[in-house]
Amino acid sequence: MYQSITEHPLIRKIDFNLVFLLSIPFILLAANQEWLFPYGNPSDAWVAKRYLMETGHQYPLTGQELGSMYENYKASRVSWNIKGLLVHHFFSPVTAQYVLHISMFCLLLTTFYLIVKNLFNKHIAFISSVAFGTYSQFHAVFNFEWDYNTHDGALNTLLTLLFMLLASQSKKWKLWLMLAGATWASALQSVYVGPYIPAIAFWYLYLNHKYLRHPIVTSALYILAGAVAVTLIYCIISYLIGGRFFFLESLIVMTAAMSAVYLFHPGYWFPFFPNETGTALLYHSKGIVLPLFAGITSIILFATSLIKKRKGNLLNAITLTQCTLLICLFAAFFLHFNGHGVFSNDHHLAFMAPFIFLSMAGTYAYFLRVTDATNPHKFVIVLKAAVLVIFCGALIFGDTAALDGHFIEMMIFTPIQSLLQIPFVQSIFPMQPMLWWFSLAALMRLIFFLLVSAVLIITFAKLRNLQKTPLLTGIILTLSLSGFLSLNSVQTSSINISSYDITNKCGIQKDQYKIVTDLFLKLRPYHFKSEPVRKIKEDKERKNDEQVSILKEPLFWYKNNAVLKHYNTQCPEINLTSLYGGVLGIRGFALVKRMMLLMAILELNHSQIFGLSVELRCSQNNFELLFFIATSTKYKPHWQP
């Protein structure tokens, strides 16, 4: 009976590896939903949210001097903004949050899986995709959560790599290259993808050399054609939603200006080792741990392939994934040491995550190179189930996993600390406190895995009984690597790891999200009418740059550091400042200069003065939003639920 069902043509066409892979976001949501929703404060996440909910025609801030919503460089992210606008048009804000971001999650996993499956096999693709899909630093970093453009840039990057891979092997290579050009141009709307242009170019050149060897110049022209075509489409979309026709203008201007302003800027650039300022990336940075570990692993695997001089499709694919990451790291190091803080900002490094886990796929492939993609051993099926449990379990039981990671850390560092107490060793290695730097300690845990792996490989190679079962060696190493990577994901999480934890019943981020977006929608009737951006710019030209439009935006006030008791008495009180900050962020206040705001307020007619005060009340199992509205003409303040 079972055999007849599994041999049904429809069932045989289903890739169950992909089906189980796409269950990851739903498994995590079943445990806790906090990780999918943004934190408070007027952060980039909340500012980006408004671009997903309103067009330039609806935004009340206008005028060249202040810079409207769609005159800002954030409006150049048309690829991401249009997706959000469409989803929020059909769904309520909370439902749209689920639909938009879970669909992006699934698309990212699917594209990554297809790339690795094509390069290696479906088993390696499943294992490495699980590792990629549960990497907390890629899910979100503080102030740059899901509404930021990280995932859209990463998806377009992965689609570019997939289309280039298909082009190198297909007779329809021209079509695939045009699609690659379109997605590459979409990815570059995120300026942080720029440093990885050489890596993407290498990806295609290497694949093209190994397979059909299409003409390089012709290939470049088709890629360019796809990029130009999709950019023209984005120009039209930008104009229709109230922005500039050439939407990239603001991005180009901003990039040129900020690349000089933030060069070696103390708040945006940090050295790897401490200097006179006393701070260093190896002290505190969470985002650099996995890139550095993956880089060390790539160097080892690449050197091994050069020494052994082995050939074949498997080793070619491993070499491709490792070299692509090394090129990414070289570009990032080059920019960082020239003053651009690529490694200093976790949201910059998040764009490198697809390349990091492609290199991890190469590492898994090296461990499991004996597996057969068409006739899997039963142990491989059990192995994949174990890997899924390890990675998802580490997040779902995050606090426990963090304690386990600390225990392993003590096992590794306590003997080293004892060794460093010896006077002779201290004379050679005087900087023993370095071992307790957060980032260096996390990195050394992963390097410890490499050392143990090397010992195991050498030992198993010498034991005759184990030489006949290389799959066992691969399984042990795969489980070990998965365990260390999952603990790393927990201990280097930028957002609170309790956001995933099934035992955490004190989360408020979903409630906070609903409150902020509800308030945003309730304020729409109180928008003062403003002229479109393009009309104001035309008027300014006719009136010799005389200002014809002033800021027309409600004023906000609230009690700083106000607290609210949680409806669960076992949970701590809630500080509402971050929630009110989210209200300011989604209103675009992070983009308005204080001096210009004050000048515009003073120029307003007295009858236009408009105020808002927000209050939260707590009832059983939920929060109730109240806001106080007052205008100077009617003096009829009232509360609205």
Secondary structure, DSSP 8 states (H G I E B T S, - for coil): -HHHHHTSHHHHHS-HHHHHHTTHHHHHHHH-SGGGS--SSS-HHHHHHHHTT--TTT-----TTT--GGGSGGGG-HHHHHHHHHHHHHS-HHHHHHHHHHHHHHHHHHHHHHHHHHHS-HHHHHHHHHHHHT-HHHH-BTTB-TTSTHHHHHHHHHHHHHHHHHHHH-TTHHHHHHHHHHHHHHHTTSGGGGGGHHHHHHHHHHHHHHTT---HHHHHHHHHHHHHHHHHHHHHHHHHTTS-SSTHHHHHHHHHHHHHHTTT-TTT---SS--TT---HHHH-STTHHHHHHHHHHHHHHHHHHHHT--SHHHHHHHHHHHHHHHHHHHHHHHHHTT--TTT-HHHHGGGHHHHHHHHHHHHHHHTTT--SSS--HHHHHHHHHHHHHHHHHHHTHHHHHHHHHHHHHHHHHHHHHHHTSHHHHHH---GGGGGSHHHHHHHHHHHHHHHHHHHHHHHHH-HHHHT-HHHHHHHHHHHHHHHHHHHHHHT-SS-GGGT-TT-----HHHHHHHHHHHHHHTGGG------HHHHHHHHHHTTT---------EEE--TT-EE--SSTTS--EETHHHHHHHHHHTTGGGS-HHHHHHHHHHS-GGG-EEEEEEEEEETTEEEEEEEEEETTT---EEE-
